[in-house]
Amino acid sequence: MVPLHEFRQYRRSEVEVYSIDKSFLDLGNFYNVNLQDYARTMKDTVRLWTGIPVAVGVAPTKTLAKVANQISKKSAKASGVLVLTDERHIEEALKRTEVGDVWGIGPRYARKLATFDITTVWQLHNATDAFAKKHLTVAGLRTVRALHSMPCIYLEMIPPARQNICTSLSFGSTFTELDEIKGGDGHPYRALHHQDPRPEQLCRRAHGFPADEPVQRPESNLLQQQHR
């Protein structure tokens, strides 16, 4: 994420780390800047500094930016960078994108929308606010408005606190006593702490369960299987 934060410092923009492989950069104060060239520079810089190929989508809202990002990965002409700021280009992009691929819809709502003959994002774009709120809830209404270049989902600069953490551990040998597990280096609570080490986090409840050792075949049988 270092290269992206370098771009943020250059223009004093905000960065939302959405997931391990996705981030949003606010370009609202990028006046008199060629966004196509800037996005290309960003893509090339990340590749140069990290060796990781990335795609960059630029648009008025986060929802449209994700559409641009998806198309940029598949389009040889875009070659990993697509800027959607012109209304004609946005319309073309939405017409070629299936409704289930837009952020906030998913397979279940896509099947429901198909019963109303809405199969592309452009058709969803043309749906009324009343229709979206009735059949897709308020979250779907935000999606439809975002397709109209109306920002409804803003950058989250402070990640929300995690309500629960799930971790799964296996040990290198079989334990029969609880004290053996408590004293091991692979104590499950240590793994949980590594996932969210913030000191203000308070664990109120932890669930664990033992499991029987799986039945193992004799080593001779394994060798016979490998030579077959």
N, C-alpha and C positions, 0 to 999 in steps of 0.2 A: 504493500500500500504506500510505500515511500514515494515512488514517482508521482502518484496522484496528489499527495500532500504537497509536493514541490510545486505543482501547478496551482494548488490552492493558495500558497503563499505568494505566488507571483501576481495574482489578481485579487487576493484577499477574498477568495470565494469559500463557500462551505462545502464540506464533503460528508456524505452519509455512507458509512460502510454497511451496506444492506446485508451482505452475506460474505462467506469466505472468498467468493469469486465474483462478486458484483458490488459496484459502488456508484453513487450518484454525485456529480459535481455541479454545483449551481453556477450557471453561466449568465445570470441575470445582469451582471455589471460589465459584461464583455462588449463594450461599445466600440465601433470602428475596428472590429476584429474579424478576419476571415475565418468563420467557424470551421469550414472544411479543412483549411490548412492547419488550424489549431488542433482539431481532432486527429488529423493525420500525424502531427508531431507528437501528440499524446500517445497514440498507438505505437509509433516507432520508438519512443523513449522507453515505454514499459518493456517492449521487446528487447531493447538494447541493454537495459539495466538488469532485467530479471531473466531474459531468455524465454519469457512466456508470451505466446501469441494471444492477443486480445482483440475484441471488436468494440467499436465506439459508435453509439447512436446518439444523435443530438436532436432535440425537439422541444416544443414549448412546455410539455408536461412530462412527468415521469412515465406515465402510461404510454405516451407516444414515443418517448425515448427508448423504451423497451421494444416497441414495434420496430423502430429504426435499427436497433441493435440486432434483432433477430434476422431482419432482411439483409443486413450488412454481412452476416456470416454466410448466407447462401448465395449472394449475388457476386458474380465474378467482376462485374463492373464496379460495384461498391468497394470490393477488396477490403472488407473489414471496417469501413467508415461510411456512415450515411447520415446526412443532415436533412431533417425534415422541418423546414420552416415555411416553405411555399405551400399554399393551400392545394394547388393542383398535385403536387408531389405527395402531400399527405393523403389526398383522396386515392391516388393510385396505389399507395402503400396499403391503405386500409382495404381496398378492393381485392388485393392479392393475399390477404392474411385471413386465415380461417378464424372464426369467432372463438373457438376453443383455445386458440393460441394467445389471446390477448390477456394481459395481466388482470386478475380478478374474476375471470370467468371459469375456466376449467371445464373438464369433461361433463360434469353433471349439468351445469347450466347450459353448456353447449347443446346437449341433447334436448333440453327443455326449449331452448330458443329455436332449434330445428323444427319443432312442431308449429312454430309461427313463421316458418320459411325464412328464418334469419340464420344464415350460414357463414357470412363474411363479417368482418369487423365494420365494413362500410355500412352494411345493413343495420348493424347495431348502432352505429353512429347516427343513423336517421331515425332511430326509435325515439318516442316522446319521453319526457321525464316521468310522466305518469305511468307509462308502460314499464319503464326500467324500475321504478320504485315498487310497483306491484309485483313484478315477477322476479326481480333480482335483488330486492331489498335496497336499503340506503347505500350499501357498499357498491352495488351495481349501478346505482344512480351516479355515484362519484366517478365510476369508470366511464359511463356515457358522457358525462360532462368533460372529463379529461380528454376524451377523443375529440371534443370541440375546442381543444387548446385552452380549456379553463382549468387552471391548477386547483385540484381538490385534495391531493395527497402531497403533503409538504415533506421536506427533508427532516429526518429524525436525527438530530445532532447528538442526543444522549440516548443510547440504547435502553429500551424498557427493561426493568428488573426481571430476571428469570423467575418464574413461579415454581418450576420444578426442574430437576436434573436427573437424567437417567444414565447410569453407567453399568457396564457388564464386565465382569472380571472372571478369569479362569486362572488357576494356580498350577504351578509346575509339578506338584505332587499331591497326593491324596491326604486330606486332613480328617482326623477323627475327633479332635478335641477343639472346643471353641477358643481356648487360650492360644492354640497354635495359629489360628487365623488372626487374632488380635495382635500378636507379636510379629506378624509377617511384614515384609517391606511392601507387599502389594495390598495393604489394608484398603478396603473400598472407600473409606472416608478420605484418604489421601488423594485418591483419584478424583473424587468429587471436588475437593478443594482446588485441584489443578484446573478443573473446568471453570470454576468461578471463584477466584481467590480473594474477591473484595471483602475486606474485614467487616463491613456493615451487614453482610448477609448472615441471616440467622436460620439455622436448620431446626425446624420444629418436629419433623418426623422423617424417619428413614425406614425403608422396607428392604428386607433381604430374604433370600430363600436358599436352602441347600439343595444340592442335586446329587443323585447317585452317580458313581463313576460309570461311564458307558462300558458295555461289554466289549472287551478287546480280544481279538483272535490271537492265537499263539503266533510268535514271530516266524516259525517255520511255514505256517500257512500264508503269511504275508509275502514271504519270499517266493513261494510257489505261485502266488497270484501275479507277482511282478514279472516272472519269467514266462508266463503264458502269452 
